[in-house]
């Protein structure tokens, strides 16, 4: 039976574990530096056993799903312990720093730089879900540096999880995710913070919040230990995105201050175009 090792047993790592066992009949074991997470993953049946790096030698697949600022270090350790036919994938949402740091590793061709573009605002093993990846995008970067047989295996895993594969450079990936993923989290965090600072009565927030507000600030529940490293690792691109976003906010504020109904309407109409893209 095929063996998969999941390193980092949170939402993404745990969901991979569930799906690999269900859809591809892997035996799934896990590594997590947090002993409580490891025990929860065992109790929930997400993994069959907790292991350490000495167990990587006979693994068919290793998935590294730790905070993005630790991925390169962990992948490097993994590559030092694996067998000649082991595929290693990560799940980080910032790719360029990871690819740069691993560029000279002797086993670089056994690594496929990956980003499953799926998730929720929840964290930890208890957040793991079946079908989390269905219909989502699996971004693969620098595929030309991965051994073709192992890349084929990564594609097979992605397709078995019902994911759409998108290949791109790490630079393009990080630029695009800054705008379509990372900026939305910044916006949600700061909207939540603003409301909490202005509206001191928590009961009023609960009672009066619409579904629109709830959906907009949903991402503000995301874990800071995951998102702080992402923001710092992709700082240059996120700052570019923030500059454009703040410019639009300042323009909207000016339109509102000067009662420019036509300008406000035009801004909303331009934003409505997103309906044609996100159906």
Helices and strands as residue ranges (DSSP letters): E 3-7, H 11-24, E 27-31, H 35-43, G 53-55, E 61-64, G 68-70, H 71-81, E 87-90, H 96-102, G 108-110, E 111-117, G 125-127, E 137-141, G 143-145, H 148-160, E 164-168, H 170-177, I 178-182, H 183-198, H 202-208, H 211-216, G 218-221, H 224-233, H 235-257, H 261-272, H 274-277
